[in-house]
């Protein structure tokens, strides 16, 4: 018999972990490794040492925020396990992580890139292509894949 995965603390924890880990991927890959943008690079282009310093401080605050979200997800997952709540199947848990990551990308992309314009995905003249691709693939795409995986059903153990 198959039953849908229940919405529990573990489900919320998986999504919070996805939000936090998605933020870390953004900060590590796009800010530090590829250096496509910094937190305020559209408002304060990092062309002087002072501007780079200010951008690094804001990047650090961003990393501190996603670290706290990740910690909250870990503590919530621990609480669910401690109280012996049903844990999601691996596929559903991966779906929760992807859903959270997509949610992070969609919200951050709409607020930071589109509404506030604090930075773009890539600080280049044709930034709109990068912004829209990020929203479509990294936001809506990950949300959809995550949601589909969250529908993974668990098998109840039938004892004979």
ChimeraX attribute file (.defattr): number of C-alpha atoms within 10 A of each C-alpha:
attribute: neighborCount
match mode: 1-to-1
recipient: residues
	/A:1	8
	/A:2	10
	/A:3	11
	/A:4	13
	/A:5	19
	/A:6	16
	/A:7	10
	/A:8	15
	/A:9	19
	/A:10	24
	/A:11	25
	/A:12	18
	/A:13	27
	/A:14	27
	/A:15	27
	/A:16	29
	/A:17	28
	/A:18	28
	/A:19	27
	/A:20	26
	/A:21	21
	/A:22	24
	/A:23	24
	/A:24	21
	/A:25	14
	/A:26	19
	/A:27	22
	/A:28	15
	/A:29	13
	/A:30	16
	/A:31	19
	/A:32	15
	/A:33	10
	/A:34	11
	/A:35	13
	/A:36	16
	/A:37	24
	/A:38	27
	/A:39	23
	/A:40	22
	/A:41	21
	/A:42	17
	/A:43	13
	/A:44	17
	/A:45	16
	/A:46	18
	/A:47	9
	/A:48	10
	/A:49	9
	/A:50	11
	/A:51	16
	/A:52	17
	/A:53	12
	/A:54	18
	/A:55	21
	/A:56	18
	/A:57	15
	/A:58	15
	/A:59	20
	/A:60	14
	/A:61	13
	/A:62	15
	/A:63	18
	/A:64	13
	/A:65	15
	/A:66	22
	/A:67	18
	/A:68	13
	/A:69	20
	/A:70	24
	/A:71	16
	/A:72	16
	/A:73	24
	/A:74	17
	/A:75	13
	/A:76	20
	/A:77	23
	/A:78	15
	/A:79	15
	/A:80	19
	/A:81	14
	/A:82	9
	/A:83	9
	/A:84	9
	/A:85	14
	/A:86	15
	/A:87	18
	/A:88	23
	/A:89	17
	/A:90	14
	/A:91	17
	/A:92	24
	/A:93	24
	/A:94	21
	/A:95	28
	/A:96	31
	/A:97	30
	/A:98	30
	/A:99	31
	/A:100	29
	/A:101	28
	/A:102	30
	/A:103	24
	/A:104	26
	/A:105	25
	/A:106	23
	/A:107	13
	/A:108	16
	/A:109	23
	/A:110	17
	/A:111	13
	/A:112	17
	/A:113	21
	/A:114	15
	/A:115	10
	/A:116	12
	/A:117	15
	/A:118	17
	/A:119	23
	/A:120	23
	/A:121	23
	/A:122	21
	/A:123	17
	/A:124	12
	/A:125	7
	/A:126	9
	/A:127	15
	/A:128	16
	/A:129	12
	/A:130	15
	/A:131	19
	/A:132	17
	/A:133	15
	/A:134	19
	/A:135	22
	/A:136	16
	/A:137	15
	/A:138	21
	/A:139	25
	/A:140	18
	/A:141	18
	/A:142	24
	/A:143	25
	/A:144	16
	/A:145	16
	/A:146	26
	/A:147	20
	/A:148	15
	/A:149	21
	/A:150	25
	/A:151	18
	/A:152	20
	/A:153	18
	/A:154	18
	/A:155	12
	/A:156	9
	/A:157	8
	/A:158	6
	/A:159	4
	/A:160	3
